[in-house]
Amino acid sequence: MDILKQYVHIVPHMHWDREWYFSTEESRILLVNNMEEILEMLETNPDYPHYVLDGQTVVLEDYLAVKPEYKERIRRLVRQGKLIIGPWYTQTDEMVVGGESIVRNLLYGLKDCQEFGEPMKIGYLPDSFGQSAQLPQILNGFGIHRAIFWRGISERHGTDQTEFYWMSDDGSKVLVQVFPLGYAIGKYLPTDEAKLKERMDKYFSVLDKRATTDHIIIPNGHDQMPIQKNIFEVIEQLRKLYPERTFFLSRYEHVFAELEKQKDLATIKGEFLDGKYMRVHRSIYSTRMDIKAANARIENKITNILEPLAAIASTLGFPYHHQLIELIWKEMMKNHAHDSIGCCCSDKVHREIMSRFFIAEEKTDRLISFYMRKIADAMPSDRSIDKLVVYNTLPYERNEPIQAEVTTKWKNFALVDETGKEIYFEVVDKKIVDPGLIDRQIVHYGNYDPFVRYTIQFQDRIPAMGYKAYFIQETDHMIEKQPEPVPQIDTNFYTITVNENGTLNIYDKQLHRTFRDVLLIEDMADDGDEYDYSPLLDDFVVHSKDVKAKYSLRQNQYFAYADIEYRLPVPADIESRKAKRCDSFIDVAIRLTIPMNQPLIDIQIEVKNAAKDHRVRVYVPTGIPSTHSIADNQFGTIKRPVVDPAIEVWEKEQWDERPDAIYPMLTYVGLSNGNGGVAVLTNSTREYEIVGERYDTIAVTLFRSIGYLGKEDLIRRPGRPSGIKLETPDSQMIGTNRVHIALTTHKGTTEQANVAKIAKQFLTPLYAYNKMPHDAMKLNPVDFHVPYHYSLFAQTDSDIVVSTVKRSEDNSGIIVRFYNPTQGEKIAQFQWNCPLSHIYRTNLNEKPIDAIAYDSHKRFAVTVKQNQVQTVLII
C-alpha cells in the first residue's frame, strides 16, 4: 500500500512561453495584465507568501519594457522573498543548444537578478524536451545544486522515485525533484468538491507512490495562466477533503530543504531522453532546418570567432564591447526556449524567430569586421597602404591553405610580410566592383574607375590566438591561375571519384580503404508534425541511386573542388506517396571543398524542394558495424546505442512515444573501431541516426517537410496531438534549403582521434581582412600602434579543446574556457604571451576559486577530468 504524504506544498507559478502558436507580442499583452494581478496579490495579501516567475528573467525584461516605473516595486517584492526570479534568462532547451549558450543563459540571467535581489538557485527547466547529461556540471558551475524538470525520466535510469541525485561524468551533482505529472497539475483548481476530489485522487496516487519524503508538490500554474485568485477557497476545500494532509502555499526551496535530509536517495548519471511518461520528441531536432542551421552557425561564430577576436583586441588596447556582445547573446537566447528552438510554433512565430537570428548574425558579422578593421588600422604604417591581415582564433599555430579577397584598382600586386618576404599566392577569381560600394565619396568627386575584387589563395603560418599582416604592394606581375579540371580529386589524404549518380567513392590513404556511395540521398514520407517525424506504413522510399548527375572536379595546390547537381523525382505529398507516384522533385546541388593537406571534406548541400510531407537525409556509409555512436554534448561526449533497447517494450509498457534512436549532436557524430573511424562534422543540422543492416551508416537529416504544428495518433506517438492541430505551410520547407557539414576520417577511435578538436577547427575558419585606404564608414585613428603579428597565448597540449576565449564580465582579465572530450584525465597546458599578474581557476560564473601557479616563461597547466569543463581567468 502506498504511503500517504502528509505535507502538500502548493507552489503558485506561471509557465511563460514567450511564443508558441501565439506571438511574443500577444504574450506580452497578457503578461502586462497578469503581472498587475500578481504584484497586487503579493503586496496586499500577507497570507500569499510566494510566486515563482518561471525561472527566467526575460519575463521581467518584457514587462519592464512596458512598465519601467514598476522596477522598484518588483525589486521590493524580490528582496522580501515574495516574487521569485531567475536563475535563467530564458527557459533554455538542452539538446540542440550549445554549451556556451547555456552558460551565457545562466550568466546573464543571474546578472539580471542582481538588479532586484536573490535569484532562485534551482536549475528550473519544467518543460525542456529532454535533459543533457552535462547539466549538473553546468549548474554546479554557477553554485546551483538543485534542479527541477519533467521530461525524459523513466525507471530504467536506476530509480522510480521523483527525487534523486543526478551526476555528470566529472562528479558534479545536483539534487533533482522531478515533476512526475508535469508543472501544470495544479492549474485552475476547482472549488467544486466532487471535481476537486476527482482530480486530486488521481494526482495523489502517483505523487504518494514516487515521492521519497512526506512532502509533495502541487504546482499551481500553467502556460500563460493568470494567478488563481481563489486559491484560498481551494485550499479550504482540500483541507476538508483530506483532513489527514496539511495543505499550504509554499516555494520549491522548502521541499528541497526536506529532501536534503534524506540519506538514501539514488544517484544516477546520463542524459534523460525517455518518452515513457512524457514526450521528449526525439525527432524535433530537424524541424525547420533553416532555423536550426541558423542557430548552429551563429553560435559557432560568436564563440569561435567574435569573442576570441574581441579578447585579442582588448589586450592590444581596444575596448571590449560587453554590452554589444550581451545584446547578441540575448537575441539568440530569446530563440533558445524549447518551443522556439524546437520550432514547434506557428508560421508567424517562426518568422519572428528567423528575424531575431538575422539581427544576431548581422550584429555578429559587423562586430567581427569592426575588430578586424580596428586592429589593421592601428598598425604602424601609412594609412594609405593596403594590407591583408589573417586572424587565427584557435590557440595553436596554423599552417594551412588560406583563401582571401583583395580589392584594389591595381592590375597586379604582391603580398609582402613584415620581414620583406614575398608570399606566393594565386589569383583564382576576380570580379569588377563599383567604386560607390567601396566608398561613396569616391564617385561623389567624379571618380568612376572600377575596383577589382581578387580571390587569392596562399599558405603561411598564422600565429596562435592572434594574427599576421601582409602589405599589398603594386607590382608588374602576378599569377592568375584557376583550379584545373581533373578526372579525380587527389589530396594528401584522399582520392575521390564521383559516381554517375553523384555519390562519392573516397579512398582513404591513411586507412587504406575505400568508402563507397557516400552522400546518397534518401527521401521518405513524413506524416508527422513539427514535434516528431512519422513514417508511413509501407512507405515508398526514394533514393538517389538511379539519378544521372552532372559534376565537375577541379583542384590546385591548395584546394580541390567538386560540384555535383541532379534532380531527384519524389512524390508531391502524402497522397502521392501512398499511390507510389513521383510527381514532384528535389534539386540537389553539392559543393565539396577539400584542403590538400588536411583529412577534411567540406560539404555544402543545397536542396531546392518542391514537395511536401517528406524527410530528406544524406547517408555516410562507414563500413564499421556498430553498437554505439559517439557524439558531442555540452563540453563533452556521449555514447549512445544505435538501437534503443526500449524499442522492444515501448508498446507493452505504453510509452507516450516510441524510443527511436534519432539523436542530437552539437558539432559531430562518429562511428569507429580500433582501426579507425569516420565522423560527420556539422555547422548546421544537428540530427542523426545510425542505419543500415549492420548499423554502419550515419544518416544525417537535411530537412523535414511537414504541414502541421501538432497531429494526433502518429504511428510512433499514439494518442492526443502534441501542441495543437494548426496548419503550418511554411514548415513544408518549399524552396531552397542549405546544410553545411564535413567529413573526416581518422586512425583509432573517435575519442582517441579527438574528433571534437577536429570539429572545432572546422568551425573556426581563418578570417582575412583587407585594409584599404577607402571605406564608406570613416573612423579616426587610435593614438597607439599594434604589431604586425601577434599571439595572445598558445595551447601546448594536444588533447584539450578550448571552448571560447572572452573578456571577463567584470573586465578584469581574459577568460579561457576549455574541456576534455578524450578518455581519462588530461592536463591542459598553455603558454601566455602577454603581461600577466595572476591566474585563477574560476567557476562558470567567473568567480575565482583558487590561484594557478605559472613559471617564469608564463606557462601554466590545469588538470581536466574526462568530460569536464574548466575556466581560468588571466589578469
Secondary structure, DSSP 8 states (H G I E B T S, - for coil): ------EEEEEEB-B--S-SSS-HHHHHHHHHHHHHHHHHHHHH-TT---EE-TTBTHHHHHHHHH-GGGHHHHHHHHHTTSEE--SBSS-B-SSSS-HHHHHHHHHHHHHHHHTTS----SEEETT-SSB-TTHHHHHHTTT--EEEE-TB--GGGS--SSEEEEE-TTS-EEEEEE-TT-TTTTTT----HHHHHHHHHHHHHHHHHH-SSSEEEEEE--BT----TTHHHHHHHHHHH-TTSEEEE--HHHHHHHHTT-S---EEES-B-B-SSS---TTGGGTTHHHHHHHHHHHHHIIIIIHHHHHHHHHHT----HHHHHHHHHHHHTT-BHHHHHT-S-HHHHHHHHHHHHHHHHHHHHHHHHHHHHHHHTSSS-TTS-EEEEEE-SSS-EEEEEEEEEEES-SSEEEE-TTS-EE--EEEEEEEE-HHHH-HHHHHTT----EEEEEEEEEEEE-TTEEEEEEEEE-S---B---EE-SSEE-SSEEEEE-TTS-EEEEETTTTEEEEEETEEEEEE----SS-----TT---EEGGG---EEEEEE-SSEEEEEEEEEEEE-SSHHHHHTT---EEEEEEEEEEEETTSS-EEEEEEEEE---SEEEEEEEE-----SEEEEEETTEEEEEESS-GGGGTTTTTT-SS----EEE-SSEEEEEETTEEEEEEESS--EEEEETTTT-EEEEEEEEE--BS--SSBTTB-SS-SS---B-GGGG--EEEEEEEEEEEESS-TTTTTHHHHHHHHTS--EEEEE-S--SS-----SS---SEEESEEE--SS-EEEEEEE-TTSSSEEEEEE--SSS-EEEEEEE-S--S-EEEE-TT--EEEE----TT-EEEEEE-TT-EEEEEE-
